[in-house]
Amino acid sequence: MKTHYHMTIAGCERDLPICPLNDKLCIAGFVIFGDCELTVACAGELLKKAPEFDYIITAESKGIPLAYEMARQIGAKKWLLARKGAKLYMKDLFSVEVRSITTDHVQKLYLDGEDARLMQGKRILIVDDVISTGESLRALEELVAKAGGEICGRMAILAEGDAQAREDLIYLEKLPLFDSEGNPLV
């Protein structure tokens, strides 16, 4: 069985570990946590393709470094985060359910009411590291809609599986799914 998938992303070469989802299907694990070079490069490349926006939003947790770096590179004073758990400091919460391909149970995403008020009538750019089934994206879209924001774009570093065919998604590279032996599925 192949254990890694080699690819170039925003000019950075990486070997992604191949991880089984079940007996027949594997995915390549893509994690930008701790990879400053890759995060900076991907943020810069996505910003070159981004539509005009007022705020960036992402879901906890793997999109955090990307959203932060994109905001930092343009000098934004604020970006928004949908949390996986309600925090004591969060008031007037908005929430939606989400089921991700990399999580074995239904989760909720929470948005602070103050952040929701900032989105009213504003152009919101949704960003994430990888979009596969689109469930996390759907949950973020629902939160933005509840808050009265206008989604101006959907961006990811990688599009995996069916997400590659989405015409509403801007991404840097395609990430294949893999069979049980670690061979890319076409």
Helices and strands as residue ranges (DSSP letters): E 4-9, E 12-20, E 26-28, H 36-49, E 55-59, H 64-74, E 80-82, E 94-98, E 107-111, H 113-119, E 123-131, H 135-147, E 150-160, G 161-165, E 169-175
